[in-house]
Amino acid sequence: MSDKPSMDPDRRKWLIATTAVGGVGGAAALYPFVNSFEPSARAKAAGAAVEVDISGMKPDEMRTVEWRGKPVWVIRRTPEQVAELAKLDGELADPNSLRDPAVYTPKYAQNGYRSIKPEYLVVVGICTHLGCSPSPKIQAGPQPSLPNDWPGGFFCPCHGSTFDLAGRVYKNKPAPDNLEVPPHMYLSDTKILIGDDKKA
């Protein structure tokens, strides 16, 4: 026989109830703290892949989308613009994108077009010099601050770097590298997924 005093049944129920309520309250108080470690929906969206519908794009047209806080340009080049790219190699600092391809050019874009399909260019619109945003100067011909035989491309007004319509930097310009080609792949003939290239 135990000489331990027995607990009053009502008191026992009261202790169990208050312990349970305290536990629930503690968990509720802890939830916002633990939940703060989860990335916000906005943060998740900022790093998420972006789908671009190119079905209505006309030759010589450019669209801008945002991916990871960066402007990404999607340009549908004309057959003439595509043909012109091969003629510019001698004027470019890195025509085959071989200097730092892991950072700026995925393997599938290490070609003269810097693209999966010659017709479409997908490139980040940020200069590799100091992070300015170049101006699209897609139309060929003389323009302010550009040569008279300008074939079309991009001009960074901050320090004068120029890029062709494949985002390749011209020689003797401040920008050290070609414009970045983001990871991307074609989901169909009319849709590009920017930010994911697992199947590319």
CYANA upper distance limits for C-alpha pairs under 8 A (distance plus 0.5 A):
  7 MET  CA     11 ARG  CA      7.54
  7 MET  CA     12 ARG  CA      7.04
  8 ASP  CA     12 ARG  CA      6.76
  9 PRO  CA     13 LYS  CA      6.82
 10 ASP  CA     14 TRP  CA      6.75
 11 ARG  CA     15 LEU  CA      6.73
 12 ARG  CA     16 ILE  CA      6.81
 13 LYS  CA     17 ALA  CA      6.61
 14 TRP  CA     18 THR  CA      6.66
 15 LEU  CA     19 THR  CA      6.54
 16 ILE  CA     20 ALA  CA      6.64
 17 ALA  CA     21 VAL  CA      6.71
 18 THR  CA     22 GLY  CA      6.46
 19 THR  CA     23 GLY  CA      6.59
 20 ALA  CA     24 VAL  CA      6.79
 21 VAL  CA     25 GLY  CA      6.58
 22 GLY  CA     26 GLY  CA      6.51
 23 GLY  CA     27 ALA  CA      6.68
 24 VAL  CA     28 ALA  CA      6.64
 25 GLY  CA     29 ALA  CA      6.64
 26 GLY  CA     30 LEU  CA      6.62
 27 ALA  CA     31 TYR  CA      6.60
 28 ALA  CA     32 PRO  CA      8.16
 29 ALA  CA     33 PHE  CA      8.14
 30 LEU  CA     34 VAL  CA      6.80
 31 TYR  CA     35 ASN  CA      6.30
 32 PRO  CA     36 SER  CA      6.52
 33 PHE  CA     37 PHE  CA      7.92
 34 VAL  CA     38 GLU  CA      8.20
 39 PRO  CA     43 ALA  CA      6.35
 39 PRO  CA     44 LYS  CA      6.85
 40 SER  CA     44 LYS  CA      6.71
 41 ALA  CA     45 ALA  CA      6.56
 42 ARG  CA     46 ALA  CA      6.59
 43 ALA  CA     47 GLY  CA      7.21
 44 LYS  CA     48 ALA  CA      6.66
 46 ALA  CA     67 TRP  CA      7.08
 46 ALA  CA     68 ARG  CA      5.20
 46 ALA  CA     69 GLY  CA      6.94
 47 GLY  CA     67 TRP  CA      7.43
 47 GLY  CA     68 ARG  CA      5.43
 47 GLY  CA    195 GLY  CA      8.44
 48 ALA  CA     67 TRP  CA      7.98
 48 ALA  CA     68 ARG  CA      7.90
 48 ALA  CA    195 GLY  CA      7.41
 49 ALA  CA     67 TRP  CA      7.61
 49 ALA  CA    193 LEU  CA      6.92
 49 ALA  CA    194 ILE  CA      5.90
 49 ALA  CA    195 GLY  CA      4.86
 49 ALA  CA    196 ASP  CA      6.51
 50 VAL  CA     65 VAL  CA      8.48
 50 VAL  CA     66 GLU  CA      8.33
 50 VAL  CA     67 TRP  CA      7.03
 50 VAL  CA    193 LEU  CA      6.13
 50 VAL  CA    194 ILE  CA      5.56
 50 VAL  CA    195 GLY  CA      7.01
 51 GLU  CA    191 LYS  CA      7.21
 51 GLU  CA    192 ILE  CA      6.25
 51 GLU  CA    193 LEU  CA      4.99
 51 GLU  CA    194 ILE  CA      6.73
 52 VAL  CA     65 VAL  CA      8.38
 52 VAL  CA    191 LYS  CA      6.07
 52 VAL  CA    192 ILE  CA      5.65
 52 VAL  CA    193 LEU  CA      6.81
 52 VAL  CA    194 ILE  CA      8.05
 53 ASP  CA    190 THR  CA      6.31
 53 ASP  CA    191 LYS  CA      5.19
 53 ASP  CA    192 ILE  CA      7.15
 54 ILE  CA    190 THR  CA      5.59
 54 ILE  CA    191 LYS  CA      6.35
 54 ILE  CA    192 ILE  CA      7.86
 55 SER  CA    189 ASP  CA      8.34
 55 SER  CA    190 THR  CA      5.19
 55 SER  CA    191 LYS  CA      7.81
 57 MET  CA     61 GLU  CA      6.73
 57 MET  CA     62 MET  CA      8.42
 57 MET  CA     76 ARG  CA      7.36
 58 LYS  CA     76 ARG  CA      7.25
 59 PRO  CA     76 ARG  CA      5.66
 59 PRO  CA     77 ARG  CA      6.03
 59 PRO  CA     78 THR  CA      5.57
 60 ASP  CA     75 ILE  CA      7.49
 60 ASP  CA     76 ARG  CA      6.10
 60 ASP  CA     77 ARG  CA      5.78
 60 ASP  CA     78 THR  CA      6.35
 60 ASP  CA    138 ILE  CA      8.06
 61 GLU  CA     75 ILE  CA      6.34
 61 GLU  CA     76 ARG  CA      6.11
 61 GLU  CA     77 ARG  CA      7.96
 62 MET  CA     73 TRP  CA      7.12
 62 MET  CA     74 VAL  CA      6.10
 62 MET  CA     75 ILE  CA      4.84
 62 MET  CA     76 ARG  CA      7.02
 63 ARG  CA     73 TRP  CA      6.23
 63 ARG  CA     74 VAL  CA      5.70
 63 ARG  CA     75 ILE  CA      6.98
 64 THR  CA     71 PRO  CA      6.75
 64 THR  CA     72 VAL  CA      6.02
 64 THR  CA     73 TRP  CA      5.17
 64 THR  CA     74 VAL  CA      6.83
 65 VAL  CA     71 PRO  CA      6.30
 65 VAL  CA     72 VAL  CA      5.78
 65 VAL  CA     73 TRP  CA      7.14
 65 VAL  CA     74 VAL  CA      8.49
 66 GLU  CA     70 LYS  CA      5.93
 66 GLU  CA     71 PRO  CA      5.29
 66 GLU  CA     72 VAL  CA      6.41
 67 TRP  CA     71 PRO  CA      7.04
 67 TRP  CA     72 VAL  CA      7.17
 67 TRP  CA    194 ILE  CA      7.93
 67 TRP  CA    195 GLY  CA      7.74
 70 LYS  CA    124 VAL  CA      7.35
 70 LYS  CA    125 GLY  CA      7.91
 70 LYS  CA    126 ILE  CA      8.12
 71 PRO  CA    124 VAL  CA      6.42
 71 PRO  CA    125 GLY  CA      5.93
 71 PRO  CA    126 ILE  CA      7.87
 72 VAL  CA    122 VAL  CA      7.40
 72 VAL  CA    123 VAL  CA      6.13
 72 VAL  CA    124 VAL  CA      4.86
 72 VAL  CA    125 GLY  CA      6.09
 73 TRP  CA    121 LEU  CA      8.14
 73 TRP  CA    122 VAL  CA      6.20
 73 TRP  CA    123 VAL  CA      5.86
 73 TRP  CA    124 VAL  CA      6.59
 73 TRP  CA    125 GLY  CA      6.66
 74 VAL  CA    120 TYR  CA      7.38
 74 VAL  CA    121 LEU  CA      6.16
 74 VAL  CA    122 VAL  CA      5.15
 74 VAL  CA    123 VAL  CA      7.25
 75 ILE  CA    120 TYR  CA      6.08
 75 ILE  CA    121 LEU  CA      5.62
 75 ILE  CA    122 VAL  CA      7.12
 76 ARG  CA    119 GLU  CA      6.15
 76 ARG  CA    120 TYR  CA      5.14
 76 ARG  CA    121 LEU  CA      7.07
 77 ARG  CA     81 GLN  CA      6.38
 77 ARG  CA     82 VAL  CA      6.88
 77 ARG  CA    118 PRO  CA      8.41
 77 ARG  CA    119 GLU  CA      5.62
 77 ARG  CA    120 TYR  CA      6.50
 77 ARG  CA    121 LEU  CA      7.86
 78 THR  CA     82 VAL  CA      6.84
 78 THR  CA    119 GLU  CA      7.35
 79 PRO  CA     83 ALA  CA      6.70
 79 PRO  CA    119 GLU  CA      7.77
 80 GLU  CA     84 GLU  CA      6.69
 81 GLN  CA     85 LEU  CA      7.12
 81 GLN  CA    151 PRO  CA      8.45
 81 GLN  CA    152 GLY  CA      8.45
 81 GLN  CA    165 LEU  CA      8.00
 82 VAL  CA     86 ALA  CA      8.32
 82 VAL  CA    113 TYR  CA      7.76
 82 VAL  CA    118 PRO  CA      7.18
 82 VAL  CA    119 GLU  CA      7.38
 83 ALA  CA     87 LYS  CA      8.21
 84 GLU  CA     88 LEU  CA      7.55
 84 GLU  CA    151 PRO  CA      8.04
 85 LEU  CA     89 ASP  CA      7.99
 85 LEU  CA    112 GLY  CA      7.43
 85 LEU  CA    113 TYR  CA      7.58
 85 LEU  CA    164 ASP  CA      8.13
 85 LEU  CA    165 LEU  CA      7.79
 85 LEU  CA    166 ALA  CA      7.87
 86 ALA  CA    112 GLY  CA      7.11
 88 LEU  CA     92 LEU  CA      7.16
 89 ASP  CA     95 PRO  CA      5.84
 90 GLY  CA     95 PRO  CA      8.40
 91 GLU  CA    170 TYR  CA      6.38
 91 GLU  CA    171 LYS  CA      6.50
 92 LEU  CA    168 ARG  CA      7.25
 92 LEU  CA    169 VAL  CA      6.40
 92 LEU  CA    170 TYR  CA      4.66
 92 LEU  CA    171 LYS  CA      5.47
 93 ALA  CA    168 ARG  CA      8.15
 93 ALA  CA    169 VAL  CA      6.51
 93 ALA  CA    170 TYR  CA      5.89
 93 ALA  CA    171 LYS  CA      4.88
 93 ALA  CA    172 ASN  CA      7.94
 93 ALA  CA    177 ASP  CA      8.44
 94 ASP  CA     98 LEU  CA      7.22
 94 ASP  CA     99 ARG  CA      7.40
 94 ASP  CA    168 ARG  CA      7.38
 94 ASP  CA    169 VAL  CA      7.59
 94 ASP  CA    177 ASP  CA      7.97
 94 ASP  CA    178 ASN  CA      7.76
 95 PRO  CA    112 GLY  CA      7.35
 95 PRO  CA    168 ARG  CA      6.91
 96 ASN  CA    110 GLN  CA      6.70
 96 ASN  CA    111 ASN  CA      6.39
 96 ASN  CA    112 GLY  CA      6.63
 97 SER  CA    101 PRO  CA      6.53
 97 SER  CA    105 THR  CA      7.10
 97 SER  CA    110 GLN  CA      6.39
 97 SER  CA    111 ASN  CA      8.00
 97 SER  CA    114 ARG  CA      8.45
 97 SER  CA    168 ARG  CA      8.24
 97 SER  CA    178 ASN  CA      7.62
 98 LEU  CA    110 GLN  CA      8.00
 99 ARG  CA    177 ASP  CA      8.27
100 ASP  CA    104 TYR  CA      6.87
100 ASP  CA    105 THR  CA      7.95
100 ASP  CA    177 ASP  CA      8.46
101 PRO  CA    105 THR  CA      4.93
101 PRO  CA    106 PRO  CA      6.68
101 PRO  CA    107 LYS  CA      7.71
101 PRO  CA    110 GLN  CA      8.01
102 ALA  CA    106 PRO  CA      6.68
102 ALA  CA    107 LYS  CA      8.34
103 VAL  CA    180 GLU  CA      8.00
104 TYR  CA    177 ASP  CA      8.32
104 TYR  CA    178 ASN  CA      7.53
104 TYR  CA    179 LEU  CA      7.26
104 TYR  CA    180 GLU  CA      4.77
104 TYR  CA    181 VAL  CA      6.27
104 TYR  CA    182 PRO  CA      8.05
105 THR  CA    109 ALA  CA      6.51
105 THR  CA    110 GLN  CA      6.80
105 THR  CA    114 ARG  CA      7.99
105 THR  CA    180 GLU  CA      6.71
105 THR  CA    181 VAL  CA      5.79
105 THR  CA    182 PRO  CA      8.02
106 PRO  CA    110 GLN  CA      7.14
106 PRO  CA    181 VAL  CA      7.43
106 PRO  CA    182 PRO  CA      8.14
106 PRO  CA    183 PRO  CA      7.32
108 TYR  CA    114 ARG  CA      8.48
108 TYR  CA    115 SER  CA      7.54
108 TYR  CA    116 ILE  CA      6.65
108 TYR  CA    200 ALA  CA      7.91
109 ALA  CA    113 TYR  CA      7.78
109 ALA  CA    114 ARG  CA      4.77
109 ALA  CA    115 SER  CA      5.01
109 ALA  CA    116 ILE  CA      6.40
109 ALA  CA    181 VAL  CA      8.06
110 GLN  CA    114 ARG  CA      6.11
110 GLN  CA    115 SER  CA      8.11
111 ASN  CA    115 SER  CA      7.68
112 GLY  CA    166 ALA  CA      8.07
113 TYR  CA    117 LYS  CA      8.47
113 TYR  CA    118 PRO  CA      6.06
113 TYR  CA    121 LEU  CA      8.07
113 TYR  CA    166 ALA  CA      6.06
114 ARG  CA    118 PRO  CA      8.38
114 ARG  CA    121 LEU  CA      7.60
114 ARG  CA    166 ALA  CA      6.28
114 ARG  CA    167 GLY  CA      8.28
114 ARG  CA    181 VAL  CA      8.03
115 SER  CA    120 TYR  CA      7.22
115 SER  CA    121 LEU  CA      6.15
115 SER  CA    122 VAL  CA      7.44
115 SER  CA    166 ALA  CA      8.45
116 ILE  CA    120 TYR  CA      8.21
116 ILE  CA    185 MET  CA      8.42
117 LYS  CA    121 LEU  CA      8.31
121 LEU  CA    165 LEU  CA      8.42
121 LEU  CA    166 ALA  CA      7.10
122 VAL  CA    181 VAL  CA      6.70
122 VAL  CA    182 PRO  CA      7.67
123 VAL  CA    167 GLY  CA      7.51
123 VAL  CA    179 LEU  CA      7.04
123 VAL  CA    180 GLU  CA      6.26
123 VAL  CA    181 VAL  CA      5.02
123 VAL  CA    182 PRO  CA      6.74
124 VAL  CA    179 LEU  CA      6.88
124 VAL  CA    180 GLU  CA      5.83
124 VAL  CA    181 VAL  CA      6.60
124 VAL  CA    182 PRO  CA      7.03
125 GLY  CA    133 SER  CA      6.32
125 GLY  CA    134 PRO  CA      7.01
125 GLY  CA    179 LEU  CA      7.66
125 GLY  CA    180 GLU  CA      8.44
126 ILE  CA    131 GLY  CA      5.93
126 ILE  CA    132 CYS  CA      6.20
126 ILE  CA    133 SER  CA      5.16
126 ILE  CA    134 PRO  CA      6.99
126 ILE  CA    179 LEU  CA      7.39
126 ILE  CA    180 GLU  CA      8.33
127 CYS  CA    131 GLY  CA      5.50
127 CYS  CA    132 CYS  CA      5.81
127 CYS  CA    133 SER  CA      6.29
127 CYS  CA    134 PRO  CA      6.67
127 CYS  CA    156 CYS  CA      7.45
127 CYS  CA    175 ALA  CA      7.26
127 CYS  CA    179 LEU  CA      6.87
128 THR  CA    175 ALA  CA      5.82
128 THR  CA    176 PRO  CA      6.87
128 THR  CA    177 ASP  CA      6.36
128 THR  CA    178 ASN  CA      7.47
128 THR  CA    179 LEU  CA      6.81
128 THR  CA    180 GLU  CA      8.43
129 HIS  CA    174 PRO  CA      6.63
129 HIS  CA    175 ALA  CA      4.65
129 HIS  CA    176 PRO  CA      6.68
129 HIS  CA    177 ASP  CA      8.27
130 LEU  CA    175 ALA  CA      8.36
132 CYS  CA    156 CYS  CA      7.63
132 CYS  CA    158 CYS  CA      7.40
133 SER  CA    156 CYS  CA      7.08
134 PRO  CA    154 PHE  CA      6.48
134 PRO  CA    155 PHE  CA      5.71
134 PRO  CA    156 CYS  CA      4.43
134 PRO  CA    157 PRO  CA      7.18
135 SER  CA    154 PHE  CA      6.07
135 SER  CA    155 PHE  CA      5.72
135 SER  CA    156 CYS  CA      6.45
135 SER  CA    157 PRO  CA      7.86
136 PRO  CA    153 GLY  CA      6.82
136 PRO  CA    154 PHE  CA      5.07
136 PRO  CA    155 PHE  CA      7.03
137 LYS  CA    152 GLY  CA      6.26
137 LYS  CA    153 GLY  CA      5.70
137 LYS  CA    154 PHE  CA      5.54
137 LYS  CA    155 PHE  CA      7.02
138 ILE  CA    151 PRO  CA      8.50
138 ILE  CA    152 GLY  CA      4.85
138 ILE  CA    153 GLY  CA      5.39
138 ILE  CA    154 PHE  CA      7.34
138 ILE  CA    165 LEU  CA      7.75
139 GLN  CA    151 PRO  CA      7.86
139 GLN  CA    152 GLY  CA      5.54
139 GLN  CA    153 GLY  CA      8.12
140 ALA  CA    149 ASP  CA      8.00
140 ALA  CA    150 TRP  CA      5.91
140 ALA  CA    151 PRO  CA      5.01
140 ALA  CA    152 GLY  CA      4.94
141 GLY  CA    147 PRO  CA      8.45
141 GLY  CA    148 ASN  CA      6.35
141 GLY  CA    149 ASP  CA      6.12
141 GLY  CA    150 TRP  CA      5.53
141 GLY  CA    151 PRO  CA      6.95
141 GLY  CA    152 GLY  CA      7.94
142 PRO  CA    146 LEU  CA      6.98
142 PRO  CA    147 PRO  CA      6.51
142 PRO  CA    148 ASN  CA      4.53
142 PRO  CA    149 ASP  CA      6.78
142 PRO  CA    150 TRP  CA      6.58
143 GLN  CA    147 PRO  CA      7.68
143 GLN  CA    148 ASN  CA      7.53
143 GLN  CA    150 TRP  CA      8.32
146 LEU  CA    150 TRP  CA      6.95
151 PRO  CA    164 ASP  CA      8.07
152 GLY  CA    164 ASP  CA      6.91
152 GLY  CA    165 LEU  CA      6.74
153 GLY  CA    162 THR  CA      7.91
153 GLY  CA    163 PHE  CA      6.07
153 GLY  CA    164 ASP  CA      4.73
153 GLY  CA    165 LEU  CA      4.85
153 GLY  CA    166 ALA  CA      8.17
153 GLY  CA    167 GLY  CA      7.80
154 PHE  CA    162 THR  CA      6.23
154 PHE  CA    163 PHE  CA      5.51
154 PHE  CA    164 ASP  CA      6.80
154 PHE  CA    165 LEU  CA      7.62
154 PHE  CA    167 GLY  CA      7.92
155 PHE  CA    160 GLY  CA      7.15
155 PHE  CA    161 SER  CA      6.52
155 PHE  CA    162 THR  CA      5.13
155 PHE  CA    163 PHE  CA      6.98
156 CYS  CA    160 GLY  CA      5.84
156 CYS  CA    161 SER  CA      5.69
156 CYS  CA    162 THR  CA      6.79
157 PRO  CA    161 SER  CA      7.94
159 HIS  CA    174 PRO  CA      7.32
160 GLY  CA    173 LYS  CA      7.59
160 GLY  CA    174 PRO  CA      7.90
161 SER  CA    169 VAL  CA      7.69
161 SER  CA    170 TYR  CA      7.95
161 SER  CA    173 LYS  CA      5.64
161 SER  CA    174 PRO  CA      6.38
161 SER  CA    175 ALA  CA      6.38
162 THR  CA    169 VAL  CA      6.37
162 THR  CA    170 TYR  CA      6.37
162 THR  CA    173 LYS  CA      7.68
163 PHE  CA    167 GLY  CA      5.65
163 PHE  CA    168 ARG  CA      5.54
163 PHE  CA    169 VAL  CA      4.82
163 PHE  CA    170 TYR  CA      6.36
163 PHE  CA    178 ASN  CA      7.97
163 PHE  CA    179 LEU  CA      8.37
164 ASP  CA    168 ARG  CA      5.89
164 ASP  CA    169 VAL  CA      7.15
164 ASP  CA    170 TYR  CA      7.93
167 GLY  CA    178 ASN  CA      6.29
167 GLY  CA    179 LEU  CA      5.54
167 GLY  CA    180 GLU  CA      8.26
168 ARG  CA    177 ASP  CA      8.12
168 ARG  CA    178 ASN  CA      5.02
168 ARG  CA    179 LEU  CA      6.91
169 VAL  CA    173 LYS  CA      7.90
169 VAL  CA    175 ALA  CA      7.46
169 VAL  CA    176 PRO  CA      8.32
169 VAL  CA    177 ASP  CA      6.92
169 VAL  CA    178 ASN  CA      5.53
169 VAL  CA    179 LEU  CA      7.92
182 PRO  CA    194 ILE  CA      7.37
182 PRO  CA    195 GLY  CA      7.01
183 PRO  CA    194 ILE  CA      6.62
183 PRO  CA    195 GLY  CA      5.54
183 PRO  CA    196 ASP  CA      5.98
183 PRO  CA    197 ASP  CA      5.81
184 HIS  CA    192 ILE  CA      7.38
184 HIS  CA    193 LEU  CA      5.94
184 HIS  CA    194 ILE  CA      4.85
184 HIS  CA    195 GLY  CA      5.99
184 HIS  CA    196 ASP  CA      5.68
184 HIS  CA    197 ASP  CA      5.24
184 HIS  CA    200 ALA  CA      7.79
185 MET  CA    192 ILE  CA      6.24
185 MET  CA    193 LEU  CA      5.91
185 MET  CA    194 ILE  CA      7.28
185 MET  CA    196 ASP  CA      7.23
185 MET  CA    197 ASP  CA      5.61
185 MET  CA    198 LYS  CA      8.43
185 MET  CA    199 LYS  CA      7.49
185 MET  CA    200 ALA  CA      5.74
186 TYR  CA    190 THR  CA      8.36
186 TYR  CA    191 LYS  CA      6.43
186 TYR  CA    192 ILE  CA      4.98
186 TYR  CA    193 LEU  CA      6.64
186 TYR  CA    200 ALA  CA      8.02
187 LEU  CA    191 LYS  CA      5.89
187 LEU  CA    192 ILE  CA      6.22
187 LEU  CA    193 LEU  CA      6.99
188 SER  CA    192 ILE  CA      7.73
193 LEU  CA    197 ASP  CA      8.34
